[in-house]
Amino acid sequence: MKRKIKGLPLMASAIVLSLVFSGCSSNNSGNSSSTAEGNTSAQTEMEGGPLTKYDPPIKLRSTMNETGKETLAQGDTHSNNIWTRGYEEELGIKVSYDWIVADANYNDKMNVTLASGDLPDLLKVSTVQFEQLYEAGMLEDLTGVFDKYASDLVKEYYAEEDGAGLKPVTKDGKLMAMVSFPGSLDSSDMIWIRKDWMDKLNLAEPTSMQDIIKIAEDFTFKDPDGNGKQDTYGISLNKDLPINAFLLGYHAYLETWIKNADGEVVNGTIQPEVKAGLAELQRLYKEGVIDPEFGVKDFAKAMEDVNAGKSGMLFLPQWAPFQVKDMIKKDQNVNWVPYPVQSIDDQPAKTQNHLTIGGVFAVRKGYEHPEALIKLLNFQAEKMFGESAKTERAKYLNGDTGLGFQNAVVSNLPPNKNVKAQDEVEKALESGDTSNMGLEAKLFYDDIQSYRGGDLDKWHMERIFGPLSSQSVIKHYRDNDLVLMNEFIYAPTKTMNSKAATLDKLRAETFVKIIYGSLPIDEFDKFVANWKKLGGDQITKEVNDIVKAN
């Protein structure tokens, strides 16, 4: 179950992606045209390597989500661009799209396609749709072609995190699809604090949850902005309750499946540690430390208040600097700094990380060239991060915003590449030696040097990739074994699909009322009972069955 980030502006989402780089029928008569060519050279091709060209060319049908004109070079279209031409010229694969729709409509359109039974050769689907196709026997086994055709670079990507990215699409030991797997580290939680306010109030950097609470209280009552008024509050929240980084201090793991002392997988949302954290949030709200109107504000509205200097503490992931960078342009004294989550007791606090699957790529049963999918992934990896990238990467990132990578028919990223890039950036900033830097790390390094030279537009790069940055916090988690992974990394269960929305609404409404104080803290126990009764117990059973089976 992937956590949702609501309210992140479209362009910021795209930039973050570029940094952290987002009843079937068995009758496929409609696909016959896509495999008419290339049959005579199939045996020759099978002897080729990861990027061997088909001769004569083959055809491959797929589908596409619109990425916006700003991702395309002038004169290009979503169906004819640098990627589609590259596939044909260098791989001998003529990619065509059965349909291209807005991203918001993609999932619904794919459901209609699956119901029709006229499947494209290359299926770009959700985890739920993948499960449906697998159960219907509509997918090609990719085990052999991955082993034979995947480039060393692509194999390296999918080996990251003990091969976690491919586990959700591996069935009975067979690889039934590929995935877009950026790694889990960028999902890490952290606490962002205005260090300039801390310095003004002579507050030491936090080393415990008690310190976090005191800083929030002092930000509320000790006039950190110096205007002589009590018009600031310590903690910024919104109605979507981004409280994970706070609750982690109590060893509470919202919406995360964890193992209990008996080895059973349980949902962290209903554990007693959550109650303890909510009790403290309720007290802080009553004190006036939390924005009094958070329950009716969306993410964007809450960030307006933050940018107006009303709050000094945020619970956001590594991309938070995008949300506050304009503050620095107005006042260079503003200094947002990320800190690891802190513990309320003598046990270290850990971040809760989630396996993120950006998309599932499968091949319909019966398509003669399942290895074509692997070659397309090889091609994207090579152009973006391989030897070819040294001279060709810019060409494949064309468009007004440099986001042309989104037009690749399938793509993957080096998992957890950002924290690795931060390692390189920090070393280069210390030594001045950039000779051994990767392409992206060098770009990040150059942006940081631009900021240090006076370009305030690049401040966010300092805070994401510099020595004191969100990626340095993530590196701290990684190096000190402070990451707790979600135990459930598979497609939603049957009951999740039917009951998750009800349970999410129950949690959100109950937690907001508890923090507001309109419900007593003991109402949490009633929430747990209702959660179990309304589908939680059945979901827990299904989760344990799946985890044990895998």
C-alpha positions as CSV (number, residue, x, y, z in Angstrom):
1,M,0.0,0.0,0.0
2,K,1.7,3.1,-1.2
3,R,1.5,6.2,0.9
4,K,0.0,9.2,-1.0
5,I,1.6,12.6,-1.1
6,K,-1.2,15.1,-1.6
7,G,-0.9,18.6,-2.8
8,L,2.6,18.5,-4.2
9,P,2.5,20.8,-7.2
10,L,2.8,19.2,-10.6
11,M,6.1,20.7,-11.6
12,A,7.6,20.0,-8.2
13,S,6.5,16.4,-8.6
14,A,8.1,16.2,-12.0
15,I,11.4,17.8,-10.7
16,V,11.4,15.4,-7.7
17,L,11.0,12.5,-10.1
18,S,13.9,13.7,-12.1
19,L,16.0,14.0,-9.0
20,V,14.9,10.7,-7.5
21,F,15.2,9.2,-10.6
22,S,7.4,8.4,-10.3
23,G,-12.3,-10.7,-17.4
24,C,-9.5,-11.0,-19.9
25,S,-10.0,-13.0,-23.0
26,S,-7.3,-15.3,-24.3
27,N,-8.2,-14.3,-27.9
28,N,-5.6,-11.8,-29.1
29,S,-6.4,-11.9,-32.7
30,G,-6.1,-8.2,-32.8
31,N,-2.3,-8.5,-32.1
32,S,-1.4,-10.5,-35.1
33,S,-0.1,-7.5,-37.0
34,S,2.3,-6.6,-34.3
35,T,4.3,-9.8,-34.7
36,A,4.2,-10.3,-38.5
37,E,7.8,-9.0,-38.9
38,G,11.0,-10.4,-37.5
39,N,10.0,-14.1,-37.3
40,T,12.5,-15.1,-39.9
41,S,15.4,-13.6,-37.9
42,A,14.2,-14.8,-34.4
43,Q,16.9,-17.5,-34.1
44,T,19.6,-15.0,-35.2
45,E,18.4,-12.5,-32.7
46,M,18.4,-15.0,-29.8
47,E,22.1,-15.1,-30.2
48,G,22.5,-11.4,-29.8
49,G,23.3,-9.3,-26.7
50,P,21.5,-6.7,-24.6
51,L,21.2,-4.1,-27.3
52,T,21.4,-6.2,-30.5
53,K,19.3,-4.7,-33.3
54,Y,16.4,-6.8,-34.8
55,D,16.9,-7.2,-38.5
56,P,14.3,-7.0,-40.0
57,P,12.6,-4.8,-37.4
58,I,9.8,-6.0,-35.2
59,K,6.6,-4.2,-34.1
60,L,5.5,-3.8,-30.6
61,R,2.2,-2.3,-29.4
62,S,1.9,-0.5,-26.0
63,T,0.0,2.4,-24.4
64,M,1.1,5.7,-23.0
65,N,0.2,8.4,-20.5
66,E,0.6,12.0,-21.7
67,T,3.6,13.7,-20.1
68,G,3.0,17.2,-21.2
69,K,4.3,19.2,-24.2
70,E,7.1,20.6,-22.0
71,T,8.7,17.1,-22.0
72,L,9.0,17.0,-25.8
73,A,11.4,18.6,-28.2
74,Q,10.0,21.0,-30.7
75,G,8.1,19.1,-33.4
76,D,8.0,15.9,-31.5
77,T,4.9,14.1,-30.3
78,H,4.2,11.5,-27.7
79,S,4.1,8.9,-30.5
80,N,7.1,10.2,-32.4
81,N,10.0,11.5,-30.4
82,I,13.7,10.9,-29.6
83,W,12.8,7.6,-27.7
84,T,10.6,6.0,-30.4
85,R,13.1,7.0,-33.1
86,G,15.9,5.6,-31.0
87,Y,14.1,2.3,-30.5
88,E,13.6,1.8,-34.2
89,E,17.0,3.1,-35.4
90,E,19.2,1.3,-32.7
91,L,17.1,-1.7,-31.6
92,G,14.9,-2.4,-34.6
93,I,11.8,-2.1,-32.5
94,K,8.9,-0.1,-34.0
95,V,6.9,1.0,-30.9
96,S,3.3,2.1,-31.5
97,Y,0.7,3.1,-29.0
98,D,-2.9,1.8,-29.1
99,W,-3.9,4.9,-27.1
100,I,-2.4,7.9,-25.3
101,V,-4.4,9.5,-22.5
102,A,-4.0,11.9,-19.7
103,D,-2.2,10.5,-16.7
104,A,-5.2,10.8,-14.5
105,N,-7.3,8.7,-16.9
106,Y,-4.6,6.0,-17.5
107,N,-5.7,3.4,-15.0
108,D,-9.4,3.6,-16.0
109,K,-8.5,3.3,-19.7
110,M,-6.3,0.3,-19.0
111,N,-9.2,-1.4,-17.1
112,V,-11.3,-1.0,-20.3
113,T,-8.5,-2.4,-22.4
114,L,-8.1,-5.5,-20.1
115,A,-11.8,-6.1,-20.2
116,S,-11.9,-6.0,-24.0
117,G,-9.3,-8.8,-24.3
118,D,-7.5,-7.0,-27.1
119,L,-4.2,-6.6,-25.2
120,P,-1.2,-4.6,-26.4
121,D,2.1,-6.6,-26.6
122,L,3.7,-4.5,-23.8
123,L,1.4,-4.0,-20.8
124,K,2.1,-1.0,-18.5
125,V,-0.2,-1.7,-15.5
126,S,-0.8,-1.3,-11.8
127,T,0.0,-4.0,-9.3
128,V,-3.7,-4.8,-9.0
129,Q,-4.0,-5.1,-12.8
130,F,-0.9,-7.3,-12.9
131,E,-2.4,-9.7,-10.4
132,Q,-5.6,-9.9,-12.5
133,L,-3.6,-10.7,-15.6
134,Y,-1.4,-13.2,-13.9
135,E,-4.4,-15.1,-12.4
136,A,-6.0,-15.1,-15.9
137,G,-2.8,-16.7,-17.4
138,M,-2.3,-13.8,-19.8
139,L,1.3,-13.0,-19.2
140,E,4.6,-14.3,-20.6
141,D,7.2,-15.8,-18.2
142,L,10.2,-13.4,-18.3
143,T,12.6,-15.5,-16.2
144,G,14.7,-16.8,-19.1
145,V,14.8,-13.6,-21.2
146,F,15.8,-11.5,-18.2
147,D,18.6,-13.8,-17.3
148,K,19.8,-13.9,-20.9
149,Y,19.2,-10.3,-22.2
150,A,19.3,-7.9,-19.2
151,S,22.4,-5.8,-19.3
152,D,24.8,-5.7,-16.4
153,L,23.5,-2.2,-15.5
154,V,19.9,-3.3,-15.4
155,K,20.7,-6.5,-13.4
156,E,22.6,-4.3,-11.0
157,Y,19.5,-2.1,-10.5
158,Y,17.2,-5.0,-9.8
159,A,19.7,-6.6,-7.4
160,E,19.4,-3.6,-5.1
161,E,17.9,-4.1,-1.6
162,D,18.2,-7.9,-2.0
163,G,16.1,-7.9,-5.1
164,A,13.1,-6.4,-3.3
165,G,11.8,-4.7,-6.5
166,L,11.1,-7.9,-8.3
167,K,9.6,-9.8,-5.4
168,P,6.0,-8.5,-6.0
169,V,6.1,-9.7,-9.6
170,T,7.8,-13.1,-8.9
171,K,5.3,-15.9,-8.8
172,D,6.2,-19.5,-7.8
173,G,9.8,-18.6,-8.6
174,K,9.0,-17.2,-12.1
175,L,9.5,-13.6,-13.0
176,M,6.2,-12.5,-14.6
177,A,6.9,-8.8,-15.1
178,M,9.4,-6.0,-14.6
179,V,8.9,-2.9,-12.5
180,S,10.0,0.6,-12.1
181,F,11.8,0.5,-8.8
182,P,13.6,3.6,-7.5
183,G,14.5,2.0,-4.2
184,S,13.0,2.7,-0.8
185,L,15.4,5.2,0.9
186,D,13.8,8.3,-0.5
187,S,10.6,7.5,1.4
188,S,12.4,8.1,4.6
189,D,10.7,10.4,7.2
190,M,12.6,13.3,8.8
191,I,12.0,16.5,10.7
192,W,12.6,20.0,9.2
193,I,13.3,22.8,11.7
194,R,14.0,26.5,11.2
195,K,17.6,26.6,12.5
196,D,17.6,30.4,12.4
197,W,14.8,30.4,15.0
198,M,16.7,27.8,17.1
199,D,19.8,30.1,17.0
200,K,17.8,33.1,18.0
201,L,16.3,31.3,21.0
202,N,19.7,29.7,21.9
203,L,18.3,26.2,21.4
204,A,20.6,23.2,21.0
205,E,20.1,20.8,18.2
206,P,17.7,18.0,19.1
207,T,19.0,14.6,20.3
208,S,15.7,13.3,21.7
209,M,11.9,13.5,21.3
210,Q,11.8,15.7,24.4
211,D,14.0,18.2,22.6
212,I,11.7,18.2,19.6
213,I,8.7,19.0,21.8
214,K,10.6,21.7,23.7
215,I,11.7,23.4,20.4
216,A,8.1,23.3,19.2
217,E,6.9,24.9,22.4
218,D,9.5,27.6,22.4
219,F,8.7,28.4,18.7
220,T,5.2,29.0,19.9
221,F,5.7,31.0,23.1
222,K,9.1,32.8,22.8
223,D,8.6,35.0,19.8
224,P,11.2,33.4,17.4
225,D,10.4,35.9,14.6
226,G,11.0,38.8,16.9
227,N,7.9,40.8,16.0
228,G,6.7,41.1,19.6
229,K,3.6,39.1,19.1
230,Q,2.6,35.5,19.9
231,D,1.6,34.7,16.3
232,T,3.7,31.6,15.5
233,Y,3.2,28.0,16.3
234,G,5.8,25.2,16.5
235,I,4.3,22.5,14.3
236,S,2.7,22.7,10.9
237,L,0.1,20.1,10.1
238,N,-2.7,19.7,7.5
239,K,-5.8,17.6,7.3
240,D,-3.9,14.7,5.7
241,L,-2.0,14.3,9.0
242,P,1.7,14.1,8.0
243,I,2.6,13.0,11.6
244,N,4.7,10.0,10.8
245,A,8.0,11.6,11.7
246,F,6.5,12.6,15.1
247,L,5.0,9.2,15.9
248,L,8.2,7.5,14.9
249,G,9.7,9.0,18.1
250,Y,7.3,6.8,20.0
251,H,8.2,3.8,17.8
252,A,4.8,3.9,16.1
253,Y,4.5,3.0,12.5
254,L,1.4,4.3,10.7
255,E,0.2,2.3,7.7
256,T,3.1,0.0,7.9
257,W,3.1,-3.8,8.3
258,I,5.5,-4.8,11.0
259,K,6.4,-8.1,12.8
260,N,5.3,-8.5,16.4
261,A,7.2,-10.4,19.1
262,D,5.5,-13.6,17.9
263,G,6.7,-13.2,14.3
264,E,3.2,-12.3,13.1
265,V,2.7,-9.4,10.7
266,V,0.5,-6.7,12.2
267,N,-0.5,-3.2,11.1
268,G,1.4,-0.5,12.9
269,T,-1.6,1.9,12.9
270,I,-3.5,0.0,15.6
271,Q,-0.5,-0.5,18.0
272,P,-0.4,1.1,21.5
273,E,2.6,3.2,20.6
274,V,0.4,5.2,18.2
275,K,-1.9,6.0,21.2
276,A,1.0,7.4,23.2
277,G,2.0,9.7,20.3
278,L,-1.5,10.9,19.7
279,A,-1.8,11.7,23.4
280,E,1.2,14.0,23.1
281,L,-0.1,15.7,19.9
282,Q,-3.5,16.3,21.7
283,R,-1.6,18.0,24.6
284,L,0.4,20.1,22.2
285,Y,-2.7,21.2,20.3
286,K,-4.4,22.2,23.5
287,E,-1.3,24.3,24.3
288,G,-1.5,26.0,21.0
289,V,1.7,24.5,19.6
290,I,0.0,23.1,16.5
291,D,-1.8,25.2,13.9
292,P,-5.3,25.5,15.4
293,E,-6.9,25.2,12.0
294,F,-4.9,22.3,10.6
295,G,-7.9,20.0,10.3
296,V,-9.5,22.2,7.6
297,K,-6.3,23.0,5.6
298,D,-5.0,21.0,2.7
299,F,-1.3,20.7,2.0
300,A,-1.1,23.8,-0.2
301,K,-2.9,26.0,2.4
302,A,-0.7,24.8,5.2
303,M,2.4,25.5,3.2
304,E,1.2,29.1,2.6
305,D,1.3,29.7,6.3
306,V,4.8,28.1,6.6
307,N,6.1,30.3,3.8
308,A,4.5,33.3,5.6
309,G,6.7,32.5,8.6
310,K,4.0,31.2,10.8
311,S,5.6,27.8,11.7
312,G,9.0,26.5,12.3
313,M,8.7,22.7,12.1
314,L,7.6,20.3,9.3
315,F,7.3,16.5,9.1
316,L,8.1,16.0,5.4
317,P,10.4,13.7,3.3
318,Q,13.5,14.6,1.4
319,W,11.8,16.9,-1.1
320,A,10.6,19.5,1.5
321,P,13.1,22.2,0.3
322,F,11.0,22.6,-2.9
323,Q,8.2,23.8,-0.7
324,V,10.1,26.5,1.1
325,K,12.8,27.7,-1.3
326,D,11.0,31.0,-2.1
327,M,11.4,32.0,1.6
328,I,15.2,32.0,1.1
329,K,14.9,34.4,-1.9
330,K,13.0,36.8,0.3
331,D,15.1,36.4,3.4
332,Q,18.5,34.7,3.3
333,N,18.5,34.4,7.1
334,V,15.8,31.7,6.8
335,N,17.5,28.4,7.4
336,W,15.5,25.2,7.2
337,V,17.6,22.2,8.3
338,P,16.6,18.4,8.3
339,Y,17.1,16.2,11.4
340,P,16.6,12.5,11.8
341,V,13.6,11.3,13.7
342,Q,14.2,11.3,17.5
343,S,13.3,8.9,20.3
344,I,11.3,9.4,23.4
345,D,13.3,6.7,25.3
346,D,16.6,4.9,25.2
347,Q,15.7,2.9,22.1
348,P,16.8,4.5,18.8
349,A,14.1,5.9,16.6
350,K,13.9,4.4,13.1
351,T,12.4,5.7,9.9
352,Q,9.6,3.6,8.3
353,N,10.3,3.0,4.6
354,H,8.1,1.6,1.9
355,L,8.8,-0.3,-1.2
356,T,7.8,2.0,-4.1
357,I,6.7,0.5,-7.4
358,G,6.4,3.2,-10.0
359,G,4.8,0.8,-12.5
360,V,4.6,-2.8,-13.7
361,F,5.7,-3.8,-17.2
362,A,4.5,-7.1,-18.5
363,V,4.3,-8.9,-21.9
364,R,1.1,-10.5,-23.1
365,K,1.0,-14.2,-23.4
366,G,1.8,-15.2,-27.0
367,Y,3.9,-12.3,-28.1
368,E,6.9,-13.7,-30.0
369,H,9.5,-11.3,-28.6
370,P,9.2,-11.0,-24.8
371,E,12.9,-10.2,-24.7
372,A,12.0,-6.9,-26.4
373,L,10.8,-5.5,-23.0
374,I,14.2,-6.3,-21.5
375,K,16.0,-4.6,-24.4
376,L,13.9,-1.5,-24.0
377,L,14.8,-1.3,-20.3
378,N,18.5,-1.8,-21.3
379,F,18.2,1.0,-23.8
380,Q,16.8,3.5,-21.3
381,A,19.4,2.6,-18.7
382,E,22.2,2.9,-21.2
383,K,21.1,6.3,-22.5
384,M,20.5,7.7,-19.1
385,F,23.2,6.2,-16.9
386,G,25.5,4.0,-19.0
387,E,28.6,4.8,-21.1
388,S,26.4,6.3,-23.8
389,A,25.0,8.8,-21.3
390,K,28.3,10.7,-21.4
391,T,27.5,12.0,-24.9
392,E,23.8,11.3,-25.4
393,R,22.1,11.8,-22.1
394,A,21.2,15.4,-22.8
395,K,19.6,14.4,-26.1
396,Y,17.2,12.1,-24.3
397,L,16.3,14.7,-21.7
398,N,15.1,17.2,-24.2
399,G,12.1,19.4,-23.9
400,D,11.7,22.7,-22.1
401,T,12.1,21.2,-18.6
402,G,14.6,18.5,-19.3
403,L,12.1,15.8,-18.4
404,G,12.2,13.9,-21.7
405,F,13.0,10.7,-19.9
406,Q,9.2,10.5,-19.2
407,N,8.6,9.6,-22.8
408,A,10.5,6.4,-22.7
409,V,8.0,3.6,-23.2
410,V,9.4,1.8,-20.1
411,S,12.0,3.1,-17.7
412,N,13.7,2.4,-14.4
413,L,16.1,4.3,-12.2
414,P,19.3,3.3,-10.3
415,P,17.6,2.5,-7.0
416,N,18.6,4.8,-4.2
417,K,20.7,6.8,-6.5
418,N,20.2,10.0,-4.7
419,V,22.0,9.0,-1.5
420,K,24.8,7.6,-3.5
421,A,25.1,10.9,-5.4
422,Q,25.1,12.8,-2.1
423,D,28.1,10.7,-1.0
424,E,30.0,11.8,-4.2
425,V,28.9,15.5,-3.8
426,E,30.0,15.7,-0.2
427,K,33.4,14.2,-1.0
428,A,33.9,16.5,-4.0
429,L,32.9,19.6,-1.9
430,E,35.5,18.6,0.6
431,S,38.3,17.8,-1.8
432,G,37.5,19.9,-4.9
433,D,38.1,16.8,-7.0
434,T,35.2,16.1,-9.4
435,S,37.1,13.8,-11.8
436,N,35.4,10.6,-10.6
437,M,31.8,11.9,-10.2
438,G,28.8,10.4,-11.9
439,L,26.8,12.6,-14.3
440,E,24.0,13.4,-12.0
441,A,26.2,13.9,-8.9
442,K,28.3,16.4,-11.0
443,L,25.1,18.3,-11.9
444,F,24.1,18.5,-8.2
445,Y,27.6,19.6,-7.3
446,D,27.5,22.4,-9.9
447,D,24.1,23.6,-8.6
448,I,25.4,23.7,-5.1
449,Q,28.4,25.7,-6.1
450,S,26.1,28.1,-8.0
451,Y,24.1,28.6,-4.8
452,R,27.2,29.2,-2.8
453,G,28.2,31.7,-5.4
454,G,24.9,33.7,-4.9
455,D,22.3,31.9,-7.0
456,L,19.5,31.6,-4.5
457,D,17.4,29.6,-7.0
458,K,19.7,26.6,-6.2
459,W,19.3,26.7,-2.4
460,H,17.1,23.6,-2.5
461,M,20.0,21.6,-4.0
462,E,22.2,22.5,-1.1
463,R,19.5,21.2,1.3
464,I,18.8,18.0,-0.6
465,F,22.4,17.0,-1.7
466,G,24.8,19.1,0.4
467,P,26.7,18.1,3.6
468,L,23.7,19.3,5.7
469,S,20.8,17.9,3.7
470,S,17.9,15.5,3.5
471,Q,20.1,12.9,1.7
472,S,22.7,13.1,4.4
473,V,19.9,12.3,6.9
474,I,19.0,9.3,4.7
475,K,22.6,8.3,4.7
476,H,22.6,8.4,8.5
477,Y,19.6,6.1,8.5
478,R,21.3,3.7,6.1
479,D,24.6,3.6,7.7
480,N,23.3,3.1,11.2
481,D,20.6,0.5,10.5
482,L,17.8,2.8,11.3
483,V,15.4,1.8,8.6
484,L,12.3,-0.3,9.3
485,M,10.8,-1.7,6.1
486,N,7.2,-2.4,5.5
487,E,6.8,-6.2,5.6
488,F,4.1,-6.2,3.0
489,I,5.5,-5.4,-0.4
490,Y,2.9,-7.1,-2.6
491,A,-0.3,-6.0,-4.5
492,P,-3.3,-5.0,-2.3
493,T,-5.3,-8.0,-1.0
494,K,-8.9,-8.6,-2.0
495,T,-10.2,-7.1,1.3
496,M,-7.8,-4.2,1.0
497,N,-9.3,-3.3,-2.3
498,S,-12.8,-3.3,-0.9
499,K,-12.2,-2.0,2.7
500,A,-9.1,0.2,2.6
501,A,-11.0,3.5,1.8
502,T,-13.3,2.8,4.8
503,L,-10.5,2.1,7.1
504,D,-8.5,5.1,6.0
505,K,-11.5,7.4,6.5
506,L,-12.1,5.9,10.0
507,R,-8.4,6.5,10.9
508,A,-8.3,10.1,9.6
509,E,-11.5,11.2,11.2
510,T,-10.7,9.6,14.5
511,F,-7.1,10.9,14.7
512,V,-8.0,14.5,13.8
513,K,-10.8,14.5,16.5
514,I,-8.4,13.0,19.1
515,I,-5.7,15.7,18.3
516,Y,-8.4,18.4,18.5
517,G,-9.5,17.0,21.8
518,S,-13.1,16.5,20.8
519,L,-12.5,12.8,21.5
520,P,-10.7,11.5,24.6
521,I,-7.5,9.6,24.0
522,D,-9.1,6.4,25.1
523,E,-11.3,6.6,22.0
524,F,-8.2,5.1,20.2
525,D,-9.1,1.8,21.8
526,K,-12.6,2.0,20.2
527,F,-11.0,2.9,16.9
528,V,-8.8,-0.3,17.1
529,A,-11.9,-2.4,17.7
530,N,-13.8,-0.9,14.8
531,W,-10.8,-1.1,12.5
532,K,-10.6,-4.9,13.2
533,K,-14.3,-5.4,12.8
534,L,-14.7,-3.4,9.6
535,G,-12.1,-5.5,7.7
536,G,-8.8,-5.0,9.5
537,D,-8.8,-8.5,10.9
538,Q,-9.5,-10.1,7.5
539,I,-6.8,-7.9,5.8
540,T,-4.3,-9.0,8.5
541,K,-5.1,-12.6,7.8
542,E,-4.6,-12.1,4.1
543,V,-1.4,-10.2,4.6
544,N,0.1,-13.0,6.7
545,D,-1.0,-15.6,4.2
546,I,0.8,-13.8,1.4
547,V,3.9,-13.0,3.4
548,K,4.3,-16.6,4.5
549,A,3.6,-17.9,1.0
550,N,6.4,-15.7,-0.4
